[in-house]
């Protein structure tokens, strides 16, 4: 019977990392994935991150950017009404 490593009883598992120390992409949100994609320089990691981002886009879990929309002035509204 093979014995486990001596570090197993003292090691505290980090839920955001795998057994080999790689980061799990599942619990990360879209913004965190974007920053990770910018920092990554390995094509294999970048592909995994992009695939996870596409999945979040399909699910609709992408943050909406706040767009500033200017309200029309009273003059512009009256001009729109008179055109019809």
KOLGU-27886 format. One line per 2 residues: number of its first residue (from 1); their letters; for each residue x, y, z of N, C-alpha, C. Coordinates in Angstrom, 3 decimals, always signed. Example, Ala and Ser with C-alpha at 12.3 -4.5 7.8 and 13.67 -1.06 7.14 Angstrom:
BEGIN
1> as> +13.190:-5.690:+7.800:+12.300:-4.500:+7.800:+13.200:-3.300:+7.800 | +12.850:-2.250:+7.080:+13.670:-1.060:+7.140:+12.900:+0.030:+7.870
END
This chain:
BEGIN
1> xx> +0.839:-1.176:+0.000:+0.000:+0.000:+0.000:+0.888:+1.245:+0.000 | +0.600:+2.132:-0.907:+1.393:+3.360:-0.995:+0.958:+4.331:+0.097
3> xx> +1.925:+4.988:+0.681:+1.616:+5.956:+1.732:+1.567:+7.355:+1.136 | +0.781:+8.195:+1.746:+0.695:+9.581:+1.296:+1.952:+10.327:+1.727
5> xx> +2.175:+11.466:+1.099:+3.329:+12.284:+1.472:+3.226:+12.761:+2.906 | +4.339:+13.073:+3.504:+4.354:+13.478:+4.909:+3.716:+14.846:+5.105
7> xx> +3.564:+15.609:+4.017:+2.998:+16.946:+4.117:+1.470:+16.928:+4.146 | +0.854:+15.803:+3.833:-0.590:+15.745:+3.671:-1.349:+16.068:+4.957
9> xx> -0.847:+15.655:+6.089:-1.589:+15.904:+7.320:-1.458:+17.345:+7.808 | -0.425:+18.057:+7.346:-0.220:+19.431:+7.781:-0.707:+20.463:+6.773
11> xx> -0.938:+20.040:+5.536:-1.288:+20.980:+4.469:-2.760:+21.360:+4.560 | -3.020:+22.646:+4.425:-4.393:+23.143:+4.417:-4.764:+23.403:+2.965
13> xx> -5.808:+22.772:+2.483:-6.190:+22.904:+1.079:-6.809:+24.267:+0.812 | -6.388:+24.899:-0.266:-6.947:+26.170:-0.701:-8.026:+25.868:-1.736
15> xx> -9.275:+26.237:-1.495:-10.347:+25.884:-2.435:-10.235:+26.571:-3.787 | -9.452:+27.632:-3.897:-9.328:+28.323:-5.173:-8.185:+27.773:-6.024
17> xx> -7.462:+26.773:-5.509:-6.354:+26.189:-6.257:-6.523:+24.674:-6.350 | -5.940:+24.097:-7.404:-5.970:+22.655:-7.565:-4.854:+22.009:-6.748
19> xx> -4.786:+20.704:-6.827:-3.766:+19.968:-6.080:-2.360:+20.344:-6.536 | -2.211:+20.672:-7.806:-0.895:+21.023:-8.340:-0.577:+22.508:-8.216
21> xx> -1.495:+23.305:-7.684:-1.234:+24.719:-7.456:-1.798:+25.651:-8.513 | -2.472:+25.117:-9.518:-3.069:+25.972:-10.543:-4.372:+26.571:-10.029
23> xx> -4.718:+27.729:-10.543:-5.916:+28.428:-10.079:-7.153:+27.856:-10.748 | -8.210:+27.646:-9.970:-9.485:+27.188:-10.519:-10.208:+28.386:-11.123
25> xx> -10.715:+28.222:-12.332:-11.379:+29.322:-13.027:-12.863:+29.400:-12.692 | -13.428:+28.340:-12.151:-14.865:+28.283:-11.898:-15.401:+29.379:-10.998
27> xx> -14.797:+29.638:-9.845:-15.376:+30.634:-8.932:-15.067:+32.086:-9.292 | -14.272:+32.318:-10.334:-13.897:+33.688:-10.684:-14.980:+34.348:-11.531
29> xx> -15.164:+35.649:-11.337:-16.138:+36.378:-12.146:-15.464:+36.935:-13.396 | -16.247:+37.596:-14.240:-15.763:+38.043:-15.544:-14.630:+39.057:-15.419
31> xx> -14.743:+39.971:-14.479:-13.709:+41.005:-14.307:-12.395:+40.372:-13.855 | -12.469:+39.432:-12.941:-11.269:+38.751:-12.470:-10.612:+37.966:-13.608
33> xx> -11.444:+37.350:-14.457:-10.903:+36.606:-15.590:-10.222:+37.548:-16.584 | -10.799:+38.734:-16.794:-10.174:+39.707:-17.706:-8.797:+40.127:-17.206
35> xx> -8.678:+40.398:-15.918:-7.380:+40.796:-15.373:-6.389:+39.648:-15.453 | -6.858:+38.426:-15.214:-5.985:+37.268:-15.297:-5.518:+37.049:-16.743
37> xx> -6.400:+37.297:-17.692:-6.039:+37.145:-19.104:-4.954:+38.148:-19.495 | -5.046:+39.353:-18.951:-4.026:+40.360:-19.238:-2.667:+40.016:-18.653
39> xx> -2.656:+39.340:-17.524:-1.399:+38.995:-16.859:-0.781:+37.706:-17.403 | -1.601:+36.846:-17.996:-1.116:+35.553:-18.453:-0.335:+35.687:-19.748
41> xx> +0.743:+34.924:-19.856:+1.532:+34.932:-21.077:+1.643:+33.540:-21.689 | +0.920:+32.572:-21.137:+0.947:+31.212:-21.658:-0.292:+30.984:-22.527
43> xx> -0.099:+30.579:-23.774:-1.245:+30.382:-24.666:-2.263:+29.362:-24.145 | -1.793:+28.324:-23.478:-2.711:+27.310:-22.961:-3.619:+27.898:-21.878
45> xx> -3.051:+28.680:-20.982:-3.845:+29.327:-19.939:-4.802:+30.344:-20.537 | -4.320:+31.106:-21.517:-5.166:+32.116:-22.151:-6.364:+31.477:-22.828
47> xx> -6.167:+30.336:-23.449:-7.278:+29.633:-24.087:-8.315:+29.187:-23.078 | -7.872:+28.675:-21.954:-8.795:+28.237:-20.910:-9.573:+29.418:-20.339
49> xx> -8.887:+30.539:-20.150:-9.542:+31.731:-19.602:-10.568:+32.260:-20.593 | -10.200:+32.325:-21.875:-11.145:+32.810:-22.897:-12.366:+31.906:-23.003
51> xx> -12.162:+30.603:-22.900:-13.278:+29.662:-22.968:-14.227:+29.879:-21.786 | -13.675:+30.104:-20.611:-14.511:+30.358:-19.424:-15.271:+31.681:-19.569
53> xx> -14.609:+32.694:-20.168:-15.270:+33.984:-20.372:-16.421:+33.841:-21.366 | -16.230:+33.048:-22.425:-17.321:+32.816:-23.383:-18.500:+32.126:-22.708
55> xx> -18.207:+31.184:-21.812:-19.266:+30.493:-21.096:-20.059:+31.464:-20.231 | -19.362:+32.360:-19.543:-20.051:+33.349:-18.714:-20.880:+34.304:-19.572
57> xx> -20.381:+34.637:-20.777:-21.147:+35.493:-21.674:-22.422:+34.808:-22.113 | -22.349:+33.517:-22.419:-23.535:+32.773:-22.823:-24.568:+32.729:-21.705
59> xx> -24.089:+32.612:-20.486:-24.996:+32.565:-19.333:-25.539:+33.933:-18.954 | -24.969:+34.975:-19.526:-25.419:+36.321:-19.194:-24.852:+36.850:-17.899
61> xx> -23.710:+36.372:-17.501:-23.098:+36.785:-16.247:-21.995:+37.806:-16.458 | -22.106:+38.579:-17.522:-21.132:+39.619:-17.833:-21.637:+40.918:-17.219
63> xx> -20.774:+41.662:-16.529:-21.236:+42.918:-15.940:-21.618:+43.919:-17.012 | -22.696:+44.607:-16.781:-23.150:+45.630:-17.724:-22.410:+46.920:-17.442
65> xx> -21.902:+47.526:-18.488:-21.241:+48.809:-18.307:-22.300:+49.884:-18.222 | -22.058:+50.859:-17.415:-23.010:+51.936:-17.225:-22.775:+52.979:-18.299
67> xx> -23.750:+53.155:-19.142:-23.632:+54.127:-20.221:-24.357:+55.406:-19.801 | -23.693:+56.522:-20.009:-24.295:+57.806:-19.666:-25.080:+58.283:-20.879
69> xx> -26.368:+58.430:-20.672:-27.239:+58.878:-21.750:-27.743:+60.260:-21.389 | -27.518:+61.200:-22.282:-27.970:+62.560:-22.024:-29.453:+62.665:-22.323
71> xx> -30.163:+63.312:-21.428:-31.590:+63.528:-21.625:-31.779:+64.677:-22.602 | -32.726:+64.562:-23.524:-32.960:+65.679:-24.449:-33.545:+66.883:-23.719
73> xx> -33.153:+68.048:-24.183:-33.676:+69.274:-23.571:-35.102:+69.507:-24.058 | -35.774:+70.461:-23.454:-37.152:+70.766:-23.829:-37.216:+71.245:-25.281
75> xx> -36.219:+71.991:-25.718:-36.201:+72.473:-27.096:-36.071:+71.307:-28.080 | -35.212:+70.344:-27.748:-35.040:+69.199:-28.632:-36.310:+68.357:-28.684
77> xx> -36.987:+68.222:-27.540:-38.227:+67.451:-27.519:-39.310:+68.132:-28.339 | -39.413:+69.445:-28.215:-40.440:+70.148:-28.987:-40.124:+70.109:-30.485
79> xx> -38.842:+70.127:-30.839:-38.456:+70.049:-32.251:-38.800:+68.671:-32.809 | -38.640:+67.627:-31.988:-38.986:+66.280:-32.435:-40.486:+66.166:-32.673
81> xx> -41.292:+66.784:-31.832:-42.748:+66.710:-31.963:-43.205:+67.470:-33.196 | -42.603:+68.613:-33.477:-43.050:+69.401:-34.614:-42.650:+68.783:-35.942
83> xx> -41.658:+67.922:-35.943:-41.263:+67.268:-37.181:-42.340:+66.331:-37.661 | -43.121:+65.778:-36.807:-44.175:+64.834:-37.194:-45.372:+65.631:-37.545
END
